[in-house]
Structure formats: C-alpha cells, structure tokens
Amino acid sequence: MKKFLMTTALVGFAAGAAQADDVPLGIIFGFTGPLESITPTMAQSAEMAIAEVNASGLFTLGNVTSVRGDDGCVDSGLAVATAERLVTSDRVVGIVGADCSGVTGAILQNVARPNGIVMISPSATSPALSTAEDDGLFFRTAPSDARQGQVVADILRDRGVESIAISYTNNDYGAGLADSIQAAFTEAGGSVTMVASHEDGKADYSAEVGALAAAGGEVLVVAGYVDQGGRGIIRSALDLGAFDTFELVDGMIGQSLIDAMGDEIQGSYGQLPGADNPGTQMFQDLASAAGFDGTSAFAPESYDAAALMLLAMAAAGSTASADYKDHVMDVANAPGEQIFPGQLARALEIIAAGGDVDYVGASAVELIGPGESAGNYRELEIQGDEFVTVRFR
C-alpha cells in the first residue's frame, strides 16, 4: 500500500461563513461542560483528517474547512441552536458529532433530519440511538453502550468481582449504560446492590455516596462524566472511605481524573472503544507529530468520523447529504483495499479510479445494522500517572 505522509503543519480552522469553493464541515462537541477536557483533542483529530484530505490535492469537490460549534455536552438548547447556526448560516454539508448522547439525539431530530444533514458521531453511545428515526442520516464510529455493558461485566468477572454498586449520570447516556451494565453483570452471575442516579453540577455528593455505601459492593461502577458529577462521586467516595476501587466507563476516562485524584485511585480500571489494530498506532504517530495525544478518549473515532464523511462524499461525487449518505456504509466496509490513517490520499485515488475502499482507520471501523460501530474496546488500568492499556476486548 502507498502510505501518504502528511508534511503540512496543522493549523486552526476559523469558524465563519465559507468561501464559494469551500466545503464546510461542522464539528459539534462539548467544548464547555462535563467533557470539556477531552473534546479539544477530539476536534484536533477530526481536523487532522480534514488537513490530510486537503493536502492530498485529490479531493475534487473543494477545499474542506472546519466550523466548530459548542453543544455543552448536556445542554440540548445550546446544541440545537449551535447546529442550526452551522447549518443555516455556515451552511455546513455534514456534522462530525455530536459528542454526548442526549444532545446528539436533539440535534438529529431538530436539525439534521429537518435539513437532511448527515451526522457521524465519534462518541454518542446511548443504545436508544440505534433505533432512533434518522432517515439514513446518522452514523457513529463508537459502539453502542449495549456492547459496553457486556464488556464491563466481562472485565469485572475476570477480575473476580462478585458484587457492584452503580452510580450513573441522570440522562440518556447514563441511564442506558447503567441498565446495560446491570443486565449483563447479573446475567453473568454477579450481584448489583444498588443502581442510583446522580445530578451533574452539585458541590456535595455525600448523600448519594452514603446510600451506595450502605447498599454495599466490592466496586463502584461510575457511569458519568470525567469533568462533572462522576468525578464528584469518586471524590466523595474516597473522602468517606466508602469505596476504594472504581470501574470507569468511557465518559470517565480522561487525564484530568488522574491529575485530580493522583495516588488515591491507583488500580481502578475501565474501558474505551479501541482495537488492537495497525491503524491505531499509525494514528497515534500522526497525532504525536501534530502535537496532540492520540490516545485521548474518542480521538481515533473522531479522525475516523471525519475521514468517513469525506470519503463518502468522494465516492458520491457530491457534498450533498442526500447523495453521499448512501455511500458511508460502502466506504466503511469490505470489499475494497483497506485504508488506514495517513492513507486518505490512496483512498481518494482508488475512488477516483472507480475502485472500492474498506476504511479500517484508527479504530478498526466496521459499521453494522443502523450505521454504528460493531464494537471493540481496550481495557485500561490506572498505573502511576496514566491510563495503561492491559487488554483488548
């Protein structure tokens, strides 16, 4: 395979109205809110794919630009207003995003469907999105939490855990994931002592943690957000001596958690979407050269979301969502030559010649059913000052 090496420097992409020959791509993430520490890297990853396509000189539909928008992660009003601005004012031809499940659903129903705009989310994982009405416009490069629930159960049982308590953020993402974990762990023979919600934005979680501690459990599963209530639950549990080991779902994986807790959470563990895939290291090398951390949560999936969207446009010969939406599944799956990060120029060459590509990307992309990832995960453990990958599942 011909490997495309990026030599151009990555620069910021200015928001604003596009020029006549621009192909504006919306990037809608929670740049404020409970995931604000990881979303900048997600955006950089998507923009790295955009830069790679532009640098190839082979994307004949125009110069791709990035228009960032903030969805607040859990603020549906803000998310919808942002998406409306990007669609009506900035005239984006597709949306990479959103990030959190609730705002993703809100944008899908209130903006994307009415305007016929394709969305590819790298991180919205609620099982409810699998059955949402989407007119064939919605895809995601991260797997459904129906799959994550089974992975959590497998990790816990493999580590000899017999009983757990679950604290989840009180929204679609948290509730869906908590249900999935409870069902899978119970089916595997484990005991769930309590499943309780928590609200983000509180200063004190001692009441919630007190109830969980009274119910008991060897491990507290925290299905929340790393920069919000999930961190608060862990802080309170440590202060009260209620739990000392935590199972961390994907929304809890972030360096900011280790920076805040340090030695207090050594040995806790969790999982993120990820695969033992040659593309993963290739992506991490490209990210390192571009000056950001390619191992950050949902960074590979963000690169893949943007790359898939642009390759689908190339396959359709059009930037109109109505034309390229039916090509997303085609470029994501076999048959065709496998394409990895750094090889988007090769993919564009093949497409221009009338051939097929099988985009594997950074996260071993394989889209199934309603246009979502089949689901690979990497198991992580906090060791020292970092999350260390201990196994792929």
N, C-alpha and C positions, 0 to 999 in steps of 0.2 A: 504494500500500500504506500501511496505517496503521502507523506506526512507534511502538513502545512505548518510552518513555523511563523509565529507572529513576531514581527520585528518592530511594529509600530507601537509607540507608547500609548497606554490607555489614558484618556483624559476624561474629565467630567463632561456630561451631556447636559446642555442647558435646556430647561423647560421653556415652553413658549410655542407660539404658532410656527408651524413648519413652513419651509420654503416650498415652491412648486414642485421641485424634484425630490423632495424628502419623502421618506416612508416612516412616519412617526409611530413608534411603538410605545404603548403605555406600560409603565411599571408601577403597580399599585401595591405597596406594602405598608406595614405599620411602623413608619419612621418615628412615630411617637406611640406611647402605650406600652403594654406589658411584654412586647418582644423587641423593643427599640434597640437593644444591644446587638441583636443578630441580623436585623434587616439591612443595615448598610452593606454588609458583605454579600447578602443575597442579591441586592441591586447591582453591586460591582460584578458579580458573577454573570448575571444576565447581560450586562453591558459589555462584558468581555466577549461573549458570543456575538453581539452586535458588531463590535470592533473587528472581530475576526472576519465576519462576512463582508464588511465594508472594505477591509484591507485586501481581500481576495481579488477585488475588481471583477468578480464573476456574477454578482447579484444584479441582474439587468433591470430590475424594477425601480431602482432609485437608490439614493443614499439613506440608509436606515439611521434614524435618530431616536433617542430615548427621551421620554417625557415622564418624569417621576411624579407620583402622587401619593399622599398620605391617607391611609384608611384607619389609622388609630388602633388597628387590630380588633378592637371590640366596640367600635363606635359606628354603628350602621348608618346613622345620619351623615356623619362625615364621609364615610366610604362611598355612599351613593352620590353625594354632592361632588366628591372628587372625581368619581368615574364619569358623571355627567359632564363635568368640565372638560375632561380629557377627550371625551367622545364628540361633544358638540363644538367646543372651542378649539382644542388642539387637533381634533379630527384624527385621533389615533386609529390605526387599522387593525389593532389587536391589543389585548391586555395580558401581560405577564403578571399573574396574580389572580386574586388577592392572596394574602398570606393566611389569615385566620379564618376558620370555617364559617362563622356567623356572618362576617362582612362579605365573604366570598358569595354566600348564598344571596345576600341582599343585593349585591352588585349584579349577580347573574339574573335575578328576577326583575329588578327595577331598571337596569341599564342595558346589560348585554343582550338579553332576549328582545326587548322592545326595539333596539337599534341594530340587531343582527350582528353583534360583535363577538368574535372568538375570544375565549379566555383559556389560558393554560396556567393553572396554579401549581407552584412547586411545593406547597406546604399545607393546603387546606385538606384535612384528613377525616372529617366527620363522615361516618357511614351514610348519613342522610343525603349527602351529595351524590351518592351512587344512584339514587332513584329520583333525584330532582328533575323536573321538567327543564330541558335545556336546549331543545330544538337542534341538537347536534353541535352546539357551540362550545360546550365546556369539556375540558380535559384536565388531567393532573398528573404530574410526574412523581408525586409522592403517593404511597399506597393508602388505602382506607384504613381507619382505625379498627375495623373488623379484623384485619390482619395483625395490627399491632397488639390487640388484646391477646391473641393467641401467642404471640412472641413473648409478651410479658409473662404469661402463665408458664411458658416453657423455661424462661430464664429463672423464675422463682423456684419451680420444681427441681430444675437441675442443680440449683444451689441449696437444695434441701429444705426450703421454706415450706412450712405446713399451714401457717395462718397469716393473714394480712388484714390491714385496715386500709381504706381508700379515701383520700380527700381529693375532690375534684372542683375545678373552677365552674361556677354556675352559669354555663352557657352550652350551646350545641356541641362544641368540641369536647368540653369536659364531661358532660353527661353521657354522650355517645361512647366516649372512651372508657369511662367508668363502667358502663353497662357491659361493654365488650370484655374488659378485664375480669369483672366479676363472673360472667358466664363461663369464660374459658378456664379460669382458675378453679372454679367449683367443679366443672366437668372433669378437670384433671385430678380431682380428689382433695383439693385444698379447701380451707375454711376462710370465709370472708366475715370478719367480726362486725364490721360497720362500713357503710358507704355514706359519706356525708359531703355536702357541697360547702364551698367557701366563696365569699364575695371578694373580688379584687378591690384594692384601694383602701383597705382597713389598716388602722395602725396597730391593732391588737387582735391576735388570733388565739388567745389563751382559752377562750370558751370552746372553740371548735376543737382545739387540740386536747383539752380536758375530756371531752366526750369520746374522742377517738382513743385516748389512753385508757379510759375506763372500760371500753369495749375490748381492748387488748389486741394482740397481734405481734408477730415477730418483726415485721417490716411494715413501714408506712409507704404505701404507693401514693405518689403525689402527681396527680393529673392536672397540672396547672401551667402557669407561665413563669419563666425564669426571672423576669423583672417585676413581678407583681405578687399576687396572693400566694402562689406556690412557694416563693422564697419566704414569705411571711410565715406560712405554715411550718416550714422547716426550722426557721429561726425560733419560733415559739416552742416547737417540739424539743429542740436542743436545750433551750433555757429551762424548760420544765422537767427535763430528764425523761420525757415520755417515750421517745424513740431515738435510737442512735444509728439506725440503718434505713436508707430510703431507696425505693425503686423509682427512678425518674423517667417519665415519659418524654417524648420528643420535644415538647414545648418547654421542658425544664433543662434541656442540655444547652449550656452556654458558659463561657469562661467567666462571666460576671458572677455566677453562682459560686465557683471555686474562689474567686477573688474576695467574695463577701464572707465565706464560711471557713476557708482555709482548712486547717487540720481537723476541724470538727466533723467533717463529712467524708473523711477518708474511708474507702472501702464501699461506699454507696455506689450504685450502678444503675444503668438504664439502657436505652436504645434509641437509635436514629435510623431512618431509612438510609440504606447504603449497601453496596455489594462488593464482593471480592472480584473485582472487575479490572482489567488492564486500564480502562478509561479513567478509573478513579485516581490512580497515580499520575496519569497524564494530565488530568485536570488540576491536581494539586501542584504539579510542577509549573503549569501555566499561571496558576494563581500566585504562586510564590514569586515568579518573575514579574508579575504585575503588581506585587506589593501588598497582597492580602492573603488571609488564611483560608486555603481551600478545604480545610477540614471542618470549618464552621458549619453549624446546623443549616441544612437545606441549601447550602451554597451549590453543590453539584446539581441538585434538582432545578435550581434557578437558571443555571447555564443551559441545562437541557431544555427547559421550557422555552427559552428564547430561541435556541437553535432549532427546535422542532417547528416552531411557528414560522421561522424564516425559510426553512427547507420546504415546508408545506406550501408557502407562497411560491417558491421557485418551481415546485412540481406543478402547481396550478397555472403558473404564468400570470398570476394576478395577486394583488394585495387586497382584493375584496373578500371579506369573510365568507360570503355565500359561495365563492369559488374555491377557496383553499381549505375550508373546514373539512371537506371530504377527503383531503389528502393527508391529514395529520396522522391517522392510523396507518396509512400506507408507508410513509417515510419512517415511522417508528418501529415497524415490524418487518420480519422476513417476508418475502425473499429480497435479496439485494446484497450489495457489498457492505460489510459492517463499517460504520463510521464512528470514530472516537473523537474526544476533544482535540482541537488543533487540526482536524481534518475536514473542516467545513468547506474549504476550497475544493477538496477532492469530491465531496458530496455534490457540490454545485456543478462540477464538471460532468459527473455521471448523469445528473438530472438533465442537463443541457443536451447531452448526447442521447437522451431517451431511455436511459437505464434506470435500474432500481437501486435504492439505498435502504439499508437496515440500520437506522440510527440507534446505536448502543449507548453512546455518550458517556457521561461521567457516572451515571447511576444505574447502568445496565437496563436502559429503558426497554420495556415490553408492555405495550398497552393492551388491556383486555376489556371485555364487556363494554361498559359505558364510557370507555376512554380514560381509564385510570391505570396506574402502575400495578403490575402483578404483585409486587411487594417483596423487597429484600431489605434486611436490617443488619446493622452492625451493633453488637453488644459492647457497651462501654463500661469502664470502671474508673472511679476517681483514684488516681495514684499520684501522690505528690501534688504538683500544681497543674495537672492536666487530666483530661479525659483520655483514657488509653483504650484502644480497640482490642478486645480479648477474643472475639469470635464473630463470625458472620452467620446469619440465620436466614 
